[in-house]
Amino acid sequence: MKLAALFSGGKDSTYAIHLAKKLSHSVDVLLTLYPHSDDSHLLHHPNIKFTKLQSESMNIPQLIEEIPSVDTETEFKKLENLIISAKENYSIEGIVHGGILSNFQKDNFSSICKKHNLEIISPLWNKNPELYMQELLKENFEYIISSVSCDGLDDSWLGQTINKNRLENLEKLQTKFGFNLNFEGGEAETFVINCPLFKKSLFIQDSRTEWDGYRGRFEILEMKLKDNA
C-alpha cells in the first residue's frame, strides 16, 4: 500500500515508518506539522525544523505545514490539508501513524482518514513499553532526548542518546516515579539521529539547553548530514 507518514522526527513516527516498510508498504511522503508553541495538544515540537534533514537522509519527500496557533481545530484542519495534498500529489492509499496509547489522537486521525477514504496503519498501537524500548535498540535506532517534563527526569537527560545503560536507568526511574517508559504521556520528546532508514546519520554541530527546574529542552541550533561508516 502507498502510504504517507505523520512525521515529527521522534522515535515513534520514525519507527512506525520502519515497521510499515517491513510490512511491505511503501512510504512515499512525510507529513509534518510545525507548531510554534510548546502547548500543542497533538504535535511534537522541539527541533522539528530539522526533520528536513531526516527526510533527505531517508530520501522521502516531505510536505510541511506551519501552525501559528495551538487551537486543536486549527491543527486538524492543517493536517487535513496536508493529507489532501498527499493524496492528490502522491496517490497515497493510507496513513502510517506512530501513536501508542492516545485515543484522542488516533480517533481524530482515523476520522480524517475515513473522510478521505484512506486506511490508517498504527504499527505501534498498544506495544508493551519495555519491549518497545528494547526493540528500538536492537533495531539500531539512535535517538536523543530533546525535552523532559516530568518528575524523575532532570536536565542531565537532555541531549542524551538512549543506550542499554541509560534505558536500564530509565526503567528504574519509571518504577520509582511512575512515568510512561516510552514517553507516550509527553514526559519527554525524542529526535532520531540515525537508524536503518537513513542513508546518512545526523551530526549535531551546535545546541543549547534550557531548564526551569522541572521542564527542559535540548534545542539543536546547527546540524548536518554525514556519511554512515
Secondary structure as UniProt FT lines:
FT   STRAND          2..6
FT   HELIX           11..22
FT   TURN            23..24
FT   STRAND          26..35
FT   TURN            38..39
FT   TURN            46..47
FT   HELIX           48..50
FT   HELIX           51..58
FT   STRAND          62..67
FT   HELIX           72..90
FT   STRAND          94..96
FT   HELIX           103..115
FT   TURN            116..117
FT   STRAND          119..121
FT   TURN            123..126
FT   HELIX           129..138
FT   TURN            139..140
FT   STRAND          142..148
FT   TURN            151..152
FT   HELIX           155..157
FT   TURN            158..159
FT   HELIX           164..177
FT   TURN            181..182
FT   TURN            184..185
FT   STRAND          188..194
FT   TURN            196..197
FT   STRAND          200..211
FT   STRAND          216..227
//
